[in-house]
Amino acid sequence: MRKDLVVSLEKNVPFFGLVNESRDMPKTPSGTCFRLRKRLEGGVLRRVYQEGLDRVVYFEFSGHDDFGNLCTYTLVLDGAGIGGGFGLLNEGIVEFHFPETGARFQTGCTYCPPKSEKLNLLSCSALCEVHDLYHDGEPALNWIMSKFEGVGKDLALSIIARSGLRKDDALDHECFELILESLKELRYALLEERFQPAIYIRNSGEPVFSVFPLHHLDRVSAFDSVLEGISAYRDYAIYFEDYKRLERETMAICKKVHDKVLSRYLSQQKDLEQATEFEKFRVWAELIDSAPHSPPAGHDSIEVLDYYRTPPEKVVIPLDPRFSAKENARRYYKKYAKLKRANKILSDSLVESRVLLERLQQIEKSLNEEHDLDSLNDLCEQAVQIAREAGIAMRKATDKRNRRSAKISSSVSPRGSVEILSSEEGTLYIGKNAQGNDYIVRRIKRPGDIWFHAKNLRGAHVLLRTPGRGDVTPEVLLWAARIAAQRSDGNLAGKVEVDYTDATNVKKPGGSPPGFVTYKGAKTIVVEI
């Protein structure tokens, strides 16, 4: 099976792993790509290694020099903050690097890895030396991150949560001892390679991959191997990136169109207020025509009897002194006809603008609800369509998504993706694929339903709905749990643990791929298959 090695510092997020990813190649590859091809095309990746626990990884290749001779090259991924980047080393000397701002890479010079005064947990003396670095009152989170290699913010927060502390707690003797115990557990897990690869999510829906438990985040999926986990994480991350980009674009389109339509609406309201006076000009024209005398040009007003009032009384009508009274009457008739037409047009336009604003408000409201990439794309298309109807020039900038993301987000009709089993005791809704699982969580679940899923295994989402949302008997509970176990990766095992909880405890994070959910308040039942 072919897999691609992805080495990336995209958005300053270090990543490397073997993934099933296929992106569109640029029409004109960069100079860096040409140089890498020149040295490494046809070569062999011999080993991948890391010195210490800092974010610097070395990829050793066999390649060819300018004369075709076999040569050893090392591609360095330096993601340890400012001054890093990528560099290709030939016998330890930097042949070229990118970006040019990578201060630790100098062409023709030896690569200088980042200097670290932090402790390496793999070192035998690390936990002994840490006693000398302990100071009362220092924030626990900053202390952990600043004292140990490879411990980023999420792992530090996990250590704090595992120790029963809060992230803003300051160090004291008791706090220090608790953290030290957690660090010992982490050290032993590293030495024994007891990895627990899993994907977690932040409150924003952003995915986080870790080979150690992150106790402060919700776990959405666990994996049997690091390679399997990192590949799934890459898919999730690409999906989340596309989702957030499309969400931002849709919000920006909605805001731009809303502001322009609202401005137009307010202007139309003002014009309509003026246009509603059209009847006044017809009356003025008739009163001037019915006056017993008609003054010539040069007069700026005329006094006439207004017989529309009860009782009739004299009124003064303004005139344009350039014209006679009769000519002023003709001009008032024309103004009346013009404003009458404008009144009709503006009234219709106000209705249209009001409808467009209501549709935009509905889209903006929908953006706060749970979505997958396809439904979000539909909302974006609707916003663009409203812009076009309003005569506002607009184009969607993210029509082209990478193939992998498009494949993940491909829309599948709910029909055929959800299986339904019914009995007198209740009805089961069973997801037949990721889209079916999504449909159950986003569209079918109701308060009082019970959601089932095999614990720490990939499998179908199973939703149990009982008549009247009444009490569930142990037999019905076991029936639903067994179905969830049978439709999971553990279907060949003798026993499977199944989590179940009220459907209202199951949430789909915004920007997560189909099938990903988080849940709380779950109980576990063990079923035999």
C-alpha positions as CSV (number, residue, x, y, z in Angstrom):
1,M,0.0,0.0,0.0
2,R,1.4,3.4,-1.0
3,K,1.6,6.2,1.5
4,D,3.1,9.7,1.2
5,L,5.6,11.1,3.6
6,V,4.4,14.6,4.5
7,V,6.9,16.9,6.1
8,S,5.4,20.3,6.8
9,L,5.8,23.5,8.8
10,E,2.5,25.0,7.4
11,K,1.2,27.8,9.6
12,N,4.2,27.2,11.9
13,V,2.7,23.9,13.0
14,P,5.4,21.1,12.7
15,F,4.1,17.9,11.2
16,F,5.5,14.8,9.6
17,G,3.9,11.4,9.0
18,L,2.9,8.8,6.5
19,V,-0.5,9.6,5.2
20,N,-2.9,8.7,2.4
21,E,-2.8,12.2,0.9
22,S,-2.8,13.4,-2.6
23,R,-2.7,17.1,-3.4
24,D,-2.8,18.9,-6.7
25,M,0.8,19.6,-7.8
26,P,1.5,23.2,-8.8
27,K,1.9,23.9,-12.5
28,T,5.4,25.3,-11.8
29,P,7.1,23.7,-8.8
30,S,9.3,25.9,-6.6
31,G,13.0,26.1,-6.9
32,T,13.3,24.2,-3.6
33,C,11.3,21.3,-5.0
34,F,13.6,21.1,-8.0
35,R,16.6,21.0,-5.8
36,L,15.1,18.3,-3.6
37,R,14.2,16.3,-6.6
38,K,17.7,16.7,-8.0
39,R,19.3,15.2,-4.8
40,L,16.7,12.8,-3.6
41,E,14.6,11.5,-6.6
42,G,15.2,7.8,-6.9
43,G,16.8,7.7,-3.4
44,V,15.9,5.8,-0.3
45,L,14.8,7.0,3.1
46,R,17.1,5.1,5.4
47,R,16.1,6.3,8.8
48,V,14.2,9.0,10.8
49,Y,15.6,10.1,14.1
50,Q,15.4,12.8,16.8
51,E,18.1,14.0,19.1
52,G,16.6,14.6,22.5
53,L,12.9,15.6,22.7
54,D,13.0,19.0,21.0
55,R,11.0,19.6,17.8
56,V,13.9,18.8,15.4
57,V,13.6,15.6,13.3
58,Y,16.2,14.3,10.9
59,F,15.4,12.3,7.7
60,E,18.5,10.5,6.3
61,F,18.3,9.7,2.6
62,S,20.6,8.0,0.1
63,G,20.7,10.3,-3.0
64,H,23.0,11.4,-5.8
65,D,25.5,14.2,-6.2
66,D,26.0,16.3,-9.4
67,F,28.0,13.4,-11.0
68,G,25.5,10.7,-10.2
69,N,27.5,9.3,-7.3
70,L,25.7,7.8,-4.4
71,C,25.7,10.2,-1.5
72,T,24.1,10.6,2.0
73,Y,21.8,13.6,2.5
74,T,19.9,14.6,5.6
75,L,16.7,16.6,5.5
76,V,16.2,18.5,8.7
77,L,12.8,19.6,10.0
78,D,13.5,22.3,12.6
79,G,10.2,23.3,14.1
80,A,11.7,24.6,17.4
81,G,10.4,28.2,17.1
82,I,12.0,31.2,15.4
83,G,15.0,30.5,13.2
84,G,13.9,27.1,12.2
85,G,12.7,25.7,8.9
86,F,13.9,23.0,6.5
87,G,17.5,22.3,5.4
88,L,19.2,19.7,3.2
89,L,22.6,18.7,4.6
90,N,25.4,17.0,2.7
91,E,27.8,15.4,5.2
92,G,26.5,17.8,7.8
93,I,27.0,20.9,5.7
94,V,23.9,23.0,4.7
95,E,23.5,22.7,0.9
96,F,20.3,24.8,0.8
97,H,17.5,25.7,3.1
98,F,14.1,27.4,3.3
99,P,12.8,29.8,4.3
100,E,15.7,32.2,3.8
101,T,15.0,33.6,7.3
102,G,16.0,30.4,9.0
103,A,18.8,31.7,11.2
104,R,20.0,28.3,12.2
105,F,20.7,27.3,8.6
106,Q,23.5,29.0,6.7
107,T,24.4,27.7,3.3
108,G,27.9,26.2,3.2
109,C,28.0,26.0,7.0
110,T,27.3,23.3,9.6
111,Y,23.7,23.2,10.8
112,C,23.4,24.5,14.3
113,P,20.5,22.8,16.1
114,P,18.7,25.0,18.7
115,K,20.5,25.1,22.0
116,S,18.4,23.9,24.9
117,E,18.9,24.2,28.6
118,K,15.8,22.2,29.3
119,L,15.9,18.7,30.9
120,N,15.4,15.6,28.8
121,L,13.0,13.2,30.5
122,L,14.9,10.3,29.0
123,S,18.0,11.3,31.0
124,C,18.5,9.3,34.1
125,S,19.3,12.4,36.2
126,A,16.4,14.6,34.8
127,L,14.1,14.2,37.7
128,C,16.9,14.6,40.3
129,E,18.1,17.8,38.7
130,V,14.6,19.3,38.6
131,H,14.7,19.8,42.4
132,D,17.3,22.4,41.9
133,L,15.0,24.3,39.5
134,Y,12.1,24.4,41.9
135,H,11.0,27.9,43.1
136,D,7.9,28.7,45.2
137,G,5.3,30.9,43.6
138,E,6.2,30.3,39.9
139,P,3.1,29.5,37.7
140,A,3.0,25.7,37.4
141,L,2.2,25.8,33.7
142,N,5.1,28.0,32.7
143,W,7.5,26.1,35.0
144,I,6.7,22.7,33.3
145,M,7.0,24.2,29.7
146,S,10.2,26.0,30.5
147,K,12.0,23.1,32.2
148,F,11.4,20.0,30.0
149,E,12.2,19.3,26.4
150,G,9.3,18.4,24.1
151,V,6.6,19.4,26.6
152,G,4.3,21.8,24.9
153,K,1.4,23.6,26.3
154,D,-1.2,20.8,25.8
155,L,1.0,18.2,27.5
156,A,1.8,20.6,30.3
157,L,-1.9,21.3,30.8
158,S,-2.5,17.5,30.8
159,I,0.2,17.0,33.5
160,I,-1.5,19.7,35.6
161,A,-4.9,18.2,35.1
162,R,-3.6,14.7,35.9
163,S,-2.1,16.1,39.1
164,G,-5.5,17.5,40.2
165,L,-4.4,21.1,39.8
166,R,-5.6,24.1,37.9
167,K,-3.7,25.8,35.1
168,D,-3.3,29.0,37.0
169,D,-2.0,27.4,40.2
170,A,1.4,28.5,41.5
171,L,4.1,26.1,42.7
172,D,4.4,25.2,46.3
173,H,5.8,22.0,47.8
174,E,2.6,20.0,47.6
175,C,2.0,21.1,44.0
176,F,5.6,20.3,43.0
177,E,5.4,16.8,44.4
178,L,2.1,16.1,42.5
179,I,3.6,17.3,39.3
180,L,6.8,15.3,39.9
181,E,4.7,12.1,40.2
182,S,3.0,12.8,36.8
183,L,6.4,13.5,35.2
184,K,7.7,10.2,36.5
185,E,4.7,8.4,34.9
186,L,5.4,10.3,31.6
187,R,9.1,9.3,31.8
188,Y,8.3,5.6,32.2
189,A,5.8,5.7,29.4
190,L,8.5,7.2,27.1
191,L,11.1,4.7,28.1
192,E,8.8,1.7,27.7
193,E,7.1,3.2,24.5
194,R,3.7,2.9,26.0
195,F,2.0,5.1,23.6
196,Q,-1.8,5.8,23.5
197,P,-2.2,7.6,20.1
198,A,-5.5,9.6,20.0
199,I,-7.1,12.7,18.5
200,Y,-8.4,15.3,20.9
201,I,-10.3,18.5,20.3
202,R,-10.2,22.0,21.7
203,N,-13.4,24.0,22.4
204,S,-12.9,25.6,19.0
205,G,-13.0,22.2,17.3
206,E,-9.3,22.3,16.4
207,P,-7.8,18.8,16.5
208,V,-4.8,17.9,18.6
209,F,-2.9,14.6,18.2
210,S,-1.0,13.1,21.1
211,V,0.6,9.8,21.9
212,F,0.0,10.5,25.6
213,P,-3.4,11.1,27.3
214,L,-4.5,14.8,27.3
215,H,-6.7,14.9,30.4
216,H,-7.9,18.5,29.8
217,L,-9.3,17.9,26.3
218,D,-12.1,15.7,24.9
219,R,-10.9,12.6,23.1
220,V,-12.7,11.9,19.8
221,S,-10.8,8.8,18.6
222,A,-8.1,6.4,19.7
223,F,-5.8,4.3,17.4
224,D,-3.9,1.1,17.5
225,S,-0.7,2.7,16.1
226,V,0.9,6.1,15.9
227,L,1.1,5.9,12.1
228,E,-2.7,5.2,11.9
229,G,-3.4,8.0,14.3
230,I,-1.2,10.6,12.6
231,S,-2.8,9.8,9.2
232,A,-6.3,10.3,10.7
233,Y,-5.1,13.5,12.4
234,R,-3.9,14.8,9.0
235,D,-7.3,14.2,7.4
236,Y,-9.0,15.8,10.4
237,A,-6.7,18.8,10.3
238,I,-7.1,19.4,6.6
239,Y,-10.9,19.1,7.0
240,F,-10.9,21.5,9.9
241,E,-8.7,24.0,8.1
242,D,-11.0,24.0,5.0
243,Y,-14.1,24.2,7.3
244,K,-12.8,27.2,9.2
245,R,-11.6,28.9,6.0
246,L,-15.1,28.4,4.4
247,E,-16.8,29.5,7.6
248,R,-14.8,32.7,7.7
249,E,-15.5,33.4,4.0
250,T,-19.2,32.8,4.4
251,M,-19.3,35.1,7.4
252,A,-17.4,37.8,5.5
253,I,-19.7,37.5,2.5
254,C,-22.8,37.7,4.8
255,K,-21.5,40.8,6.5
256,K,-20.5,42.5,3.3
257,V,-23.9,41.7,1.6
258,H,-25.8,42.6,4.8
259,D,-24.1,45.9,5.2
260,K,-24.8,46.9,1.6
261,V,-28.4,45.7,1.5
262,L,-29.1,47.4,4.8
263,S,-27.6,50.7,3.6
264,R,-29.7,50.4,0.4
265,Y,-32.8,49.5,2.5
266,L,-32.4,52.6,4.8
267,S,-31.8,54.8,1.7
268,Q,-35.0,53.4,0.1
269,Q,-36.9,54.1,3.3
270,K,-35.8,57.7,3.3
271,D,-36.7,58.1,-0.4
272,L,-40.1,56.4,0.2
273,E,-40.9,58.9,2.9
274,Q,-40.4,61.7,0.4
275,A,-42.3,59.8,-2.3
276,T,-45.3,59.4,-0.1
277,E,-46.0,63.1,-0.5
278,F,-46.9,62.7,-4.2
279,E,-50.6,63.3,-3.5
280,K,-49.8,66.8,-2.3
281,F,-48.5,67.8,-5.7
282,R,-51.6,66.6,-7.5
283,V,-53.8,68.7,-5.1
284,W,-51.5,71.8,-5.6
285,A,-51.8,71.4,-9.4
286,E,-55.6,71.2,-9.3
287,L,-55.9,74.2,-6.9
288,I,-53.7,76.3,-9.2
289,D,-55.8,75.3,-12.2
290,S,-59.0,76.2,-10.4
291,A,-57.8,79.6,-9.2
292,P,-59.8,82.6,-10.5
293,H,-56.7,84.3,-11.7
294,S,-53.4,82.9,-13.0
295,P,-50.3,85.2,-12.4
296,P,-47.6,85.2,-15.0
297,A,-43.9,84.4,-14.4
298,G,-42.1,86.3,-11.7
299,H,-44.2,85.3,-8.7
300,D,-42.9,82.9,-6.0
301,S,-46.3,81.9,-4.6
302,I,-50.0,82.0,-5.2
303,E,-52.9,82.2,-2.7
304,V,-55.8,79.9,-3.5
305,L,-58.9,78.5,-1.8
306,D,-58.3,74.9,-0.7
307,Y,-61.7,73.3,-1.2
308,Y,-60.3,69.8,-0.1
309,R,-60.4,71.1,3.5
310,T,-63.5,71.3,5.7
311,P,-64.4,74.1,5.9
312,P,-62.5,75.4,2.8
313,E,-59.7,77.9,3.7
314,K,-57.1,79.9,1.8
315,V,-53.5,78.4,1.5
316,V,-50.3,79.6,-0.1
317,I,-48.7,77.4,-2.7
318,P,-45.0,78.0,-3.7
319,L,-44.2,78.7,-7.3
320,D,-41.1,78.7,-9.4
321,P,-40.8,82.4,-10.4
322,R,-39.3,81.4,-13.8
323,F,-42.6,80.0,-14.9
324,S,-46.3,81.1,-14.9
325,A,-48.8,79.7,-12.5
326,K,-50.2,77.4,-15.2
327,E,-46.8,76.1,-16.1
328,N,-46.1,75.5,-12.4
329,A,-49.3,73.5,-12.3
330,R,-48.1,71.3,-15.2
331,R,-44.8,70.8,-13.4
332,Y,-46.6,69.7,-10.2
333,Y,-48.6,67.2,-12.3
334,K,-45.4,65.7,-13.7
335,K,-43.8,65.6,-10.2
336,Y,-46.9,63.9,-8.9
337,A,-46.8,61.2,-11.6
338,K,-43.1,60.7,-11.1
339,L,-43.3,60.3,-7.3
340,K,-46.3,58.0,-7.7
341,R,-44.3,55.7,-9.9
342,A,-41.3,56.0,-7.5
343,N,-43.6,55.1,-4.5
344,K,-44.6,51.9,-6.2
345,I,-41.1,51.0,-7.2
346,L,-39.6,51.9,-3.8
347,S,-42.4,49.9,-2.0
348,D,-41.6,46.8,-4.0
349,S,-37.8,47.4,-3.6
350,L,-38.2,47.7,0.2
351,V,-40.1,44.4,0.3
352,E,-37.3,42.7,-1.8
353,S,-34.6,44.2,0.4
354,R,-36.4,43.1,3.6
355,V,-36.7,39.6,2.2
356,L,-32.9,39.5,1.4
357,L,-32.1,40.8,4.9
358,E,-34.3,38.1,6.4
359,R,-32.6,35.4,4.3
360,L,-29.2,36.7,5.4
361,Q,-30.2,36.7,9.0
362,Q,-31.3,33.1,8.6
363,I,-27.9,32.1,7.1
364,E,-26.1,33.9,9.9
365,K,-28.2,32.1,12.5
366,S,-27.5,28.8,10.8
367,L,-23.8,29.4,10.9
368,N,-24.0,29.1,14.7
369,E,-25.5,25.6,14.4
370,E,-23.7,22.3,13.8
371,H,-22.6,21.7,10.3
372,D,-20.4,19.5,8.1
373,L,-18.3,20.9,5.2
374,D,-21.0,20.3,2.6
375,S,-23.8,22.0,4.5
376,L,-21.5,24.9,5.2
377,N,-20.6,25.1,1.5
378,D,-24.4,25.3,0.8
379,L,-24.7,28.2,3.1
380,C,-21.9,30.0,1.4
381,E,-23.5,29.4,-2.0
382,Q,-26.8,30.8,-0.7
383,A,-24.9,33.9,0.6
384,V,-23.3,34.4,-2.9
385,Q,-26.7,33.9,-4.6
386,I,-28.3,36.6,-2.4
387,A,-25.4,38.9,-3.3
388,R,-26.1,38.3,-7.0
389,E,-29.8,38.9,-6.5
390,A,-28.9,42.2,-4.8
391,G,-26.7,43.1,-7.7
392,I,-23.5,43.0,-5.6
393,A,-20.4,41.7,-7.3
394,M,-19.2,38.7,-5.4
395,R,-17.3,35.5,-6.1
396,K,-16.5,32.6,-3.9
397,A,-12.8,32.2,-3.4
398,T,-12.6,28.7,-2.1
399,D,-14.2,26.7,-4.9
400,K,-11.1,24.6,-5.2
401,R,-10.4,22.4,-2.2
402,N,-7.6,19.8,-2.1
403,R,-8.6,16.4,-3.2
404,R,-8.3,14.8,0.1
405,S,-10.5,17.3,1.9
406,A,-13.1,17.1,-0.9
407,K,-13.0,13.3,-0.7
408,I,-13.6,13.4,3.1
409,S,-16.4,15.8,2.8
410,S,-18.2,14.3,-0.1
411,S,-21.9,14.5,0.4
412,V,-23.8,11.2,0.9
413,S,-27.6,11.2,0.9
414,P,-29.0,10.1,4.3
415,R,-31.2,7.6,2.3
416,G,-29.3,4.3,2.5
417,S,-26.8,5.6,5.0
418,V,-28.9,4.9,8.1
419,E,-30.4,1.5,8.9
420,I,-33.6,1.2,11.0
421,L,-34.5,-1.7,13.2
422,S,-37.9,-1.7,15.0
423,S,-39.5,-3.7,17.8
424,E,-42.3,-3.2,20.3
425,E,-39.8,-2.0,22.8
426,G,-38.2,0.7,20.6
427,T,-36.5,1.7,17.4
428,L,-32.8,1.6,16.6
429,Y,-31.2,4.0,14.1
430,I,-27.8,2.6,13.0
431,G,-25.2,4.6,11.0
432,K,-23.9,2.6,8.0
433,N,-21.0,5.0,7.3
434,A,-19.5,8.3,8.6
435,Q,-22.2,10.3,6.9
436,G,-24.9,8.1,8.4
437,N,-23.4,8.6,11.8
438,D,-23.4,12.3,11.3
439,Y,-27.0,12.3,10.1
440,I,-28.1,10.4,13.3
441,V,-26.3,13.0,15.6
442,R,-27.2,16.1,13.7
443,R,-30.7,15.3,12.4
444,I,-32.4,12.3,14.1
445,K,-31.4,12.5,17.8
446,R,-34.0,13.9,20.2
447,P,-34.0,14.5,24.0
448,G,-34.8,11.2,25.7
449,D,-33.1,9.1,23.0
450,I,-30.1,7.0,24.1
451,W,-26.9,7.0,22.0
452,F,-24.5,3.9,21.9
453,H,-21.0,3.5,20.6
454,A,-18.3,0.8,21.0
455,K,-15.8,2.2,23.5
456,N,-12.4,3.4,22.0
457,L,-13.3,1.6,18.7
458,R,-14.4,2.8,15.4
459,G,-17.9,1.8,14.6
460,A,-21.5,2.7,14.0
461,H,-23.5,5.3,16.0
462,V,-26.6,3.6,17.3
463,L,-29.6,5.6,18.6
464,L,-32.3,4.0,20.6
465,R,-35.8,5.6,20.7
466,T,-38.4,4.0,22.9
467,P,-42.2,4.7,22.7
468,G,-43.0,7.8,24.7
469,R,-39.3,8.1,25.7
470,G,-40.2,5.9,28.7
471,D,-38.0,3.8,30.9
472,V,-35.6,1.4,29.1
473,T,-35.6,-2.2,30.2
474,P,-32.2,-4.0,30.7
475,E,-33.2,-6.3,27.7
476,V,-33.6,-3.4,25.3
477,L,-30.4,-1.7,26.6
478,L,-28.5,-4.9,26.0
479,W,-30.1,-5.3,22.5
480,A,-28.9,-1.8,21.4
481,A,-25.5,-2.3,23.0
482,R,-25.0,-5.6,21.2
483,I,-25.9,-4.0,17.8
484,A,-23.3,-1.3,18.5
485,A,-20.7,-3.9,19.3
486,Q,-21.4,-5.9,16.2
487,R,-21.2,-2.8,14.0
488,S,-17.7,-1.9,15.3
489,D,-14.1,-2.9,14.8
490,G,-14.4,-5.2,17.8
491,N,-17.0,-7.4,16.1
492,L,-14.6,-10.4,16.1
493,A,-13.8,-10.1,19.8
494,G,-15.7,-12.2,22.4
495,K,-16.6,-9.2,24.5
496,V,-16.9,-5.5,23.7
497,E,-17.3,-2.5,26.0
498,V,-20.0,-0.2,24.8
499,D,-20.6,3.4,26.0
500,Y,-24.1,4.8,26.2
501,T,-25.5,8.1,27.2
502,D,-28.5,10.4,26.7
503,A,-28.4,11.8,23.1
504,T,-28.3,15.4,24.4
505,N,-24.8,14.6,25.8
506,V,-23.5,13.9,22.3
507,K,-22.1,16.9,20.4
508,K,-20.5,17.3,17.0
509,P,-17.6,19.8,17.1
510,G,-17.8,22.5,14.4
511,G,-15.2,21.7,11.7
512,S,-14.9,18.0,12.5
513,P,-15.1,15.4,9.8
514,P,-18.1,13.2,9.4
515,G,-18.5,10.7,12.2
516,F,-16.5,12.6,14.8
517,V,-18.4,13.5,18.0
518,T,-17.7,14.1,21.7
519,Y,-19.9,13.0,24.5
520,K,-20.1,13.1,28.3
521,G,-22.0,11.4,31.2
522,A,-21.5,8.0,29.6
523,K,-22.0,4.6,31.3
524,T,-20.3,1.4,30.0
525,I,-21.8,-1.9,29.4
526,V,-19.9,-5.1,28.5
527,V,-21.7,-7.3,25.9
528,E,-20.8,-10.7,24.4
529,I,-21.0,-11.1,20.7
